[in-house]
Amino acid sequence: MAQYILRRLVLLIPVLLGVSLVVFTLIRLIPGDATLLAIGVDQRITPEQRELVRKSYGLDQPQPVQYARWMQHVLQGDLGTSLRTRRSVNEELRLRLPVTIELTLLAALLGTVPAMAVGVVAAVRRNSALDYAATIGTLIGVSVPNFLLATLLVLVFSLWLRWLPPIGYVEFTKDPIGNLRTMLLPALSLSLPLAAVLMRNTRSAVLEVLGQEHVRVARAKGLTDRRVLGRHVILNASLPILTVVGIQVASLLGGTVIIETIFALPGIGRYIYEAIANRDYPVVQGVTIVIAAIFVVVSMTVDILYVVLDPRLRTS
């Protein structure tokens, strides 16, 4: 088990290096000059002064040299300084990352638990009214993009019903109830597409196990449906369900870019959106590395859970 985890940790290194190289290259393909962002509003300077600014930020160096210097700072725990705000990326992440993590965890909770429960019931009661309703809900959830869903939720619950605030953020430590009210609509916007995918895959996985021979044998022995479902069906269907959960929960981090912008949440999704629009190299690179690290850690956690649920994988 320890060797398996160690191998997975070693594989994270080339993945993160590849992500850093791709992001470093792509951000520099965006048209425009990042030096103008560093100069600020007053851009009436001579070409010599502009070149001094480029030199001070290391933008005059060849890209391989810039990448090597950036990676050296990253390995030391320094993600750089924003060209636009002159603030440390580490400090900004310390303030903004808890908002994104809270949003992601709340969306994962709202999207996984009800979806798995409905998926199991829909599989057990196949071709029932609940099964048809779950199928229709799945099609709607998969088809509607999260930004449109967010707009519809604001229109219904904020403008028509006036139950929840449309935008803004309240810290949990200051007002837990107010924090939940401001985070509920963004979390629902992220969780409903996740719930639709997970519900459909849970139903398919449970139906596949229900048709296997060992389940029929268990029923022939006189076991109750509840015991068969708990001991023989859900456990064997957990691996494909876990795969979908891991991928979808990790992908929630990408969805926060749009959702945090719509609801004006001070998270890293909105932060990187503004940085891309302004060609803020250090911010885009630093935030992307952090998101990639979280993504691969979630993927590694799913792999470890595979081994826990199915010990046969330990020797593979």
Buried (B, 14 or more C-beta within 10 A) or exposed (E): EEEBEEEBEEEBEEBBEEBBEEBBEEBBEEEEEBBBBBBEEEEEEEEEEBBEBBEEBEBBBEEEEBBEEBBEBBEEEBBBBBBBBEEBBBEBBEEBBBBBBBBBEBBBEBBBEBBBEBBBBBBBEEEEEBBEEBBEBBEEBBEBEBBEBBEEBBEEBBEEEEEBBBEEBBBBEEEEEBBBBBBBBBBBBBBBBBBBBBBBBBBBBBBBBBEEEEBEEBBEEEBEEEEBBEEBBBEBBBBBBBBBBBBBBBBBBEBBBBBBBBBEBBBBBBBBBBBBEBBBBBBBBBBBBBBBBBBBEBBBBBBBBBBEEBEEEEEE
